[in-house]
Amino acid sequence: MDRCGAGLPARLNLSLAVFYVVLNLFLFVLLPIWLLPLDGRWGWALGLVALLSNPFWSLIHEAIHDLLHPNRRINAAAGRVLSILFGAPFLILRTSHLLHHKLNRATIEGTEYYDRGRQSRALAAIGYYFQILGGLYLVEFLSPALLFFPRRALRAVRRRFAKAGSISSILMEHWSRSEAAREIRLDATLVVLLYGASLACYGKNWPLFVMTVGLRGFLISFLDNVYHYRTPVNDTFFASNLRLPRLAAAPLLHFNLHGVHHRNPSIPWKELPAAFKRESARYHGNYFAAAARQLAGPVALQDLPWAASQR
């Protein structure tokens, strides 16, 4: 079924999708097979590929919210292709992100906070720094492996390692349903084949490929929670709007206007600046300063502001 698509820049989105497909084929195939053997200096181009990781994710994010194309089949197909190139099944990314919207800043969802009465800051810091320094992407990349377990074994893993009612438990329940599991297994297999074949294509230059994917993982993980760090607990619709130069905000698909997006998740990326003005919204700081502030580490729930209704 098609959506109305009013205000949705479908042609531009598809053009961007083609661009990122070509860019990733450059990473996976063209560079290692044809260009690197001609001149090793082509390896510097991988820096640009890595730096475009977050704009690439922003386009996948549009597909997650059914905003890449008004035709749902095209939207889903584009989302799956882009996600496979990204390194994770679309359904893994989609369910995780939509659950984030539903439980944003709930006490079980926040990345940086911990309960001082139950856990030390030092122990919380281990998990926190792992997640923001690359762990988030690594988990997205590796989590489909669980779906290759027999269903009985998967239930045992869930009982043993995922606390009831936790984010992990909720996601594993969604992913293990038959239709979802089949789609995730197929997409995960294609990810492994693609990344494995590309690694083989790089041959002796394999460290270049690993470093590029590693930098992609770091950037995705490090900037994922930048809009939520130290924001009020239990304020489901709150996220920070962060100031970025226009030349940087546009390629990021205005993802920096994250507060506007959380209040209006059905608005296409191109309409976010207008919504920002219409709502008389304000910036909560500079994008790069907010990113650096995350390095201060985890924060006790007791030290964070809470939503007014929770005081």
Secondary structure, DSSP 8 states (H G I E B T S, - for coil): -B---TT--HHHHHHHHHHHHHHHHIIIIIIIIIIHHH-GGGGGHHHHHHHTHHHHHHHHHHHHTT-S-SBHHHHHHHHHHHHHHHTS-HHHHHHHHHHHHHHTT-TTT-SSEE-TTTS-HHHHHHHHHHIIIIIHHHHHHHGGGGGGS-HHHHHHHHHHHS-TTSHHHHHHHHHTSHHHHHHHHHHHHHHHHHHHHHHHHHGGGHHHHHHHHHHHHHHHHHHHSTTTTT--BT-TT---B-B--HHHHTTTTTTTBHHHHHH-TTS-GGGHHHHHHHTT----SBHHHHHHHGGG--EEGGGS-B-GGG-
